[in-house]
Amino acid sequence: MKLLLDTHIALWAAEGAPQLSAAAAALIEHPQNTLYVSAASIWEIAIKYRKGNLPVHPRDARSAFRLAGFAELPISSDHAEAVAALPDFPDHADPFDRVMVAQALHEGMPLVSADPKVWRYHATLMLRA
């Protein structure tokens, strides 16, 4: 199965962090699953790094993702357009989450996330980590 990893899940998985749930770890470690990281994750990491909110340089994160065997999912025009079809939630306007949700829906792959705000977009495609 193809899985899109939310930014925090990809970081936790790449560094073997204890925050990763057993269910998420099992999905990530399953040899038949193909794991993807969105280009939006690298962008999000870059912005948080520049603001001092994340100690990981985007170059290092990208290298760690490659080393972990994660494929990179570019942001296409179709993905950008699909953002317009997402419902609006007054308490959640995170552009990185929204583009990853749009990518997951457009590509027909579950998005693995520990963020309950993300789960509201499309329950059948959101895997709770």
MIZA-387978 format. One record per residue: residue number from 1; residue in one letter; x, y, z of N, C-alpha, C in turn. Coordinates in pm, 1 decimal. Layout:
<pts>
NUM,a,X,Y,Z,X,Y,Z,X,Y,Z
...
</pts>
This chain:
<pts>
1,m,84.4,-116.6,0.0,0.0,0.0,0.0,89.9,124.2,0.0
2,k,45.8,226.8,-70.2,115.5,355.2,-69.7,64.3,437.9,47.2
3,l,156.5,499.9,121.4,120.9,582.4,236.3,193.4,716.0,227.5
4,l,121.2,823.1,253.2,181.5,955.6,262.0,199.4,986.6,410.1
5,l,321.9,1020.9,448.7,351.6,1049.3,588.9,343.6,1198.9,615.2
6,d,267.5,1236.7,716.7,264.7,1376.1,759.8,405.7,1411.6,808.4
7,t,437.4,1539.0,811.2,573.1,1583.8,843.3,623.4,1526.2,975.2
8,h,544.2,1538.3,1080.0,589.6,1490.5,1211.0,608.9,1339.0,1211.8
9,i,525.5,1266.9,1140.7,538.9,1121.0,1134.0,668.1,1083.5,1061.5
10,a,696.6,1151.4,950.6,819.8,1123.9,875.6,942.4,1152.6,961.8
11,l,940.5,1264.9,1034.2,1053.5,1298.5,1121.7,1068.3,1195.1,1232.8
12,w,957.6,1160.0,1297.7,963.4,1060.9,1404.9,1013.6,926.6,1353.3
13,a,964.3,884.9,1237.3,1003.9,755.3,1181.1,1151.5,754.8,1143.1
14,a,1197.7,863.7,1082.9,1336.8,870.4,1037.5,1434.7,870.4,1154.5
15,e,1392.8,928.2,1266.8,1483.6,933.6,1381.8,1452.5,828.4,1487.9
16,g,1353.2,743.1,1462.2,1318.2,638.9,1557.9,1265.0,694.7,1688.7
17,a,1190.3,802.4,1681.2,1138.7,870.7,1800.1,1031.8,787.5,1870.8
18,p,1028.6,794.9,2004.0,929.8,717.4,2079.9,785.8,766.5,2062.9
19,q,766.5,886.6,2008.8,630.4,938.4,1989.3,552.5,859.4,1884.8
20,l,621.4,787.0,1799.5,556.2,710.1,1693.9,479.9,593.2,1756.6
21,s,351.1,586.5,1729.6,269.6,479.1,1787.4,309.9,343.6,1728.8
22,a,274.8,238.4,1799.5,304.4,102.5,1752.1,234.0,75.6,1619.8
23,a,110.9,125.7,1606.0,35.4,105.4,1481.3,103.8,175.0,1364.2
24,a,149.1,298.1,1385.8,217.4,371.7,1279.0,350.2,304.9,1245.6
25,a,423.4,262.3,1347.2,551.3,194.8,1324.2,531.3,67.4,1242.9
26,a,425.9,-7.1,1272.5,397.8,-130.6,1197.9,369.2,-100.3,1051.4
27,l,292.9,5.0,1025.0,265.1,44.9,886.1,393.4,84.8,814.2
28,i,474.5,162.2,881.7,597.5,214.0,821.6,697.8,102.1,796.1
29,e,703.2,6.3,886.4,800.3,-102.5,874.1,753.0,-216.4,783.9
30,h,625.8,-217.0,747.0,573.7,-325.8,663.0,643.2,-320.4,526.9
31,p,707.0,-430.2,485.4,787.0,-428.6,362.6,707.7,-405.5,233.8
32,q,577.6,-429.6,236.3,499.0,-410.3,114.3,444.1,-268.6,100.4
33,n,465.2,-184.5,201.3,417.4,-46.6,193.3,522.8,43.6,131.0
34,t,478.2,133.4,45.4,565.5,234.8,-13.4,534.8,365.5,57.2
35,l,637.4,425.8,113.8,620.2,544.9,196.1,661.6,669.9,120.1
36,y,577.2,771.8,129.0,601.5,898.6,60.3,607.0,1013.2,160.5
37,v,692.3,1109.3,129.6,699.0,1235.6,202.9,672.8,1345.0,101.4
38,s,582.7,1434.5,134.8,548.0,1544.4,44.8,658.9,1648.7,40.1
39,a,673.7,1711.0,-75.1,762.9,1826.7,-85.9,717.6,1935.5,11.2
40,a,588.6,1936.4,44.6,536.7,2032.7,142.8,600.2,2011.2,279.7
41,s,637.4,1888.2,311.6,703.6,1861.3,439.6,840.8,1927.4,444.9
42,i,914.4,1919.4,335.8,1046.0,1983.8,331.4,1029.5,2134.6,344.5
43,w,930.4,2188.7,277.2,899.8,2331.4,284.3,863.7,2370.3,428.7
44,e,778.2,2290.2,492.4,737.9,2316.8,630.8,858.5,2312.4,724.4
45,i,943.2,2212.5,707.2,1063.6,2200.0,789.7,1154.1,2320.7,769.0
46,a,1169.5,2364.9,644.0,1254.4,2480.9,613.5,1204.6,2606.2,685.4
47,i,1075.0,2629.1,681.1,1018.1,2748.3,746.0,1034.4,2739.1,897.5
48,k,1005.3,2623.8,954.8,1018.0,2608.0,1099.9,1164.3,2615.8,1143.9
49,y,1254.9,2566.5,1061.7,1397.7,2575.0,1091.5,1442.4,2721.4,1092.8
50,r,1402.7,2796.8,991.1,1441.1,2938.9,981.9,1385.4,3021.0,1097.7
51,k,1267.4,2983.3,1146.7,1206.0,3055.6,1258.9,1262.0,3010.3,1394.2
52,g,1344.5,2905.4,1392.5,1399.7,2852.8,1516.9,1306.0,2759.0,1590.7
53,n,1201.2,2713.6,1523.4,1103.6,2624.2,1586.0,1135.8,2476.4,1567.5
54,l,1235.3,2446.9,1487.1,1273.1,2308.4,1459.7,1424.6,2305.3,1441.2
55,p,1495.6,2217.3,1512.6,1641.3,2216.4,1502.6,1696.2,2145.2,1378.7
56,v,1610.4,2082.0,1303.3,1654.3,2001.6,1188.6,1659.0,2087.2,1062.2
57,h,1776.2,2092.8,999.4,1789.6,2163.2,871.2,1714.4,2082.2,764.9
58,p,1645.0,2149.3,673.1,1569.0,2074.7,571.4,1655.5,1980.4,488.1
59,r,1780.0,2017.9,463.4,1870.5,1930.6,387.4,1893.7,1800.0,463.3
60,d,1912.7,1811.4,596.0,1935.3,1692.6,678.4,1809.7,1606.0,687.0
61,a,1694.9,1671.3,696.6,1568.5,1596.4,699.9,1549.7,1520.2,569.6
62,r,1575.8,1588.2,460.3,1559.6,1523.9,329.1,1653.5,1404.0,315.8
63,s,1776.6,1419.6,361.5,1872.5,1308.2,358.1,1825.3,1192.3,445.3
64,a,1773.8,1225.1,563.8,1723.7,1120.8,654.3,1604.4,1048.4,592.9
65,f,1518.8,1122.8,524.7,1402.6,1060.8,460.2,1447.4,965.7,349.3
66,r,1544.2,1009.0,271.0,1596.2,921.8,163.5,1658.4,795.5,222.9
67,l,1738.7,815.5,327.4,1805.6,703.2,393.4,1703.8,604.1,450.5
68,a,1590.8,656.4,497.3,1483.8,571.4,551.0,1404.0,502.6,440.3
69,g,1430.2,540.0,315.1,1361.9,477.0,202.6,1232.2,543.3,162.4
70,f,1207.7,665.3,210.8,1085.6,737.2,175.3,1101.3,800.3,37.3
71,a,999.6,787.5,-45.3,997.5,852.7,-176.8,941.5,993.6,-159.7
72,e,987.9,1084.9,-242.4,939.0,1222.7,-235.0,821.0,1240.9,-329.9
73,l,714.1,1300.6,-279.5,596.3,1330.1,-360.9,596.2,1479.1,-392.2
74,p,623.1,1516.2,-518.3,621.4,1658.1,-555.1,479.6,1714.9,-545.9
75,i,469.5,1845.0,-538.5,339.2,1911.7,-539.9,308.2,1947.1,-684.9
76,s,201.7,1889.3,-738.0,162.0,1916.3,-876.2,52.6,2022.8,-879.7
77,s,24.2,2070.9,-998.4,-87.2,2164.9,-1016.1,-218.9,2099.9,-976.6
78,d,-233.0,1970.5,-1004.0,-354.1,1898.0,-963.8,-370.1,1898.5,-811.9
79,h,-258.6,1879.9,-741.3,-263.5,1882.6,-595.1,-304.1,2021.5,-546.2
80,a,-243.4,2124.3,-604.0,-274.6,2262.0,-563.8,-421.6,2293.9,-588.9
81,e,-471.7,2249.3,-702.0,-612.6,2271.8,-736.8,-705.5,2196.9,-640.7
82,a,-665.2,2077.9,-598.1,-748.4,1996.3,-508.9,-766.1,2059.9,-371.3
83,v,-675.4,2149.1,-333.1,-688.8,2219.2,-204.9,-819.6,2298.2,-201.0
84,a,-861.6,2351.7,-315.0,-984.0,2432.7,-321.4,-1109.1,2352.2,-287.5
85,a,-1103.8,2221.7,-305.0,-1220.9,2137.3,-278.3,-1230.8,2094.0,-131.6
86,l,-1128.3,2123.5,-53.1,-1130.1,2082.2,87.4,-1223.6,2170.3,168.8
87,p,-1288.5,2111.5,268.8,-1372.6,2193.6,356.2,-1286.8,2289.2,438.5
88,d,-1346.7,2399.6,479.0,-1278.1,2495.4,565.6,-1316.5,2467.2,710.2
89,f,-1216.8,2465.2,795.5,-1239.4,2451.5,939.1,-1182.7,2576.2,1005.3
90,p,-1264.2,2649.1,1081.0,-1219.0,2775.2,1138.5,-1096.2,2761.6,1228.4
91,d,-1077.8,2645.5,1288.8,-964.3,2626.8,1379.3,-845.0,2557.6,1312.9
92,h,-850.8,2543.3,1180.1,-739.3,2475.9,1111.9,-721.9,2529.6,970.7
93,a,-619.0,2610.7,953.3,-591.5,2667.1,821.1,-447.3,2641.2,778.7
94,d,-382.7,2540.9,838.7,-242.6,2510.8,810.2,-226.3,2474.1,662.5
95,p,-153.4,2556.4,585.8,-141.6,2529.9,441.7,-65.4,2401.1,410.1
96,f,28.5,2362.9,494.6,104.2,2239.8,470.3,13.4,2118.5,488.3
97,d,-64.2,2118.0,595.1,-159.3,2008.3,615.9,-258.8,2001.4,501.1
98,r,-309.2,2116.0,460.5,-411.5,2118.2,355.3,-357.1,2063.3,222.7
99,v,-234.2,2098.4,187.3,-180.1,2045.8,61.3,-152.8,1896.3,73.2
100,m,-109.3,1849.6,191.2,-86.3,1705.5,207.5,-217.4,1627.3,203.6
101,v,-322.1,1682.3,262.7,-453.7,1617.9,254.5,-498.2,1611.8,108.8
102,a,-481.1,1722.0,36.1,-518.4,1725.1,-105.9,-437.4,1623.1,-185.5
103,q,-308.6,1612.2,-157.2,-225.3,1513.1,-225.6,-275.8,1371.8,-196.6
104,a,-303.2,1343.6,-70.2,-350.3,1209.8,-32.4,-480.3,1176.0,-104.2
105,l,-573.1,1269.8,-104.9,-701.2,1245.7,-171.6,-683.1,1228.9,-322.0
106,h,-603.5,1315.9,-382.7,-584.2,1309.6,-527.9,-512.5,1180.8,-569.3
107,e,-413.9,1140.2,-490.7,-335.1,1020.9,-523.9,-400.2,891.8,-473.8
108,g,-505.9,904.5,-393.0,-573.3,785.6,-340.4,-488.9,707.7,-242.3
109,m,-407.5,778.7,-164.9,-325.4,711.2,-64.8,-355.5,767.7,73.8
110,p,-358.5,682.2,174.4,-383.0,731.2,309.2,-272.7,825.7,356.5
111,l,-312.0,924.1,435.0,-218.6,1015.2,500.7,-206.2,969.2,645.2
112,v,-85.0,937.0,687.1,-60.2,892.2,824.0,-25.3,1014.8,907.2
113,s,-108.8,1044.4,1006.0,-90.2,1164.7,1086.9,-134.8,1139.6,1230.0
114,a,-69.8,1207.2,1323.1,-111.2,1203.2,1463.0,-191.1,1328.2,1499.0
115,d,-221.7,1410.4,1400.7,-290.7,1537.6,1422.6,-441.7,1520.1,1406.2
116,p,-518.7,1529.8,1515.6,-663.9,1511.7,1505.0,-731.5,1612.8,1412.7
117,k,-671.0,1729.2,1394.8,-730.5,1828.6,1304.4,-724.5,1780.8,1159.7
118,v,-622.7,1705.1,1126.8,-607.4,1651.5,991.3,-708.5,1540.3,965.9
119,w,-739.5,1463.4,1067.3,-828.9,1348.4,1051.1,-967.8,1389.2,1005.0
120,r,-1008.9,1511.0,1030.2,-1145.2,1553.9,995.7,-1168.8,1566.8,845.4
121,y,-1064.1,1579.5,767.6,-1082.0,1607.6,625.5,-1146.7,1493.5,548.5
122,h,-1099.8,1374.3,570.7,-1155.5,1260.6,497.0,-1120.5,1134.3,574.6
123,a,-1211.0,1092.5,659.9,-1182.4,985.4,755.6,-1133.0,856.7,690.5
124,t,-1181.6,823.0,571.4,-1141.7,695.5,511.0,-998.4,697.9,459.4
125,l,-942.2,817.0,441.2,-804.7,823.8,392.4,-705.0,870.6,497.4
126,m,-749.4,896.1,618.6,-658.6,940.7,722.5,-630.5,825.5,817.7
127,l,-505.0,792.0,834.8,-466.7,687.2,927.9,-410.8,753.1,1053.1
128,r,-469.6,720.5,1165.9,-428.9,781.6,1292.0,-302.4,714.6,1343.5
129,a,-202.3,794.6,1362.5,-73.6,740.8,1407.1,-61.0,749.4,1558.4
</pts>
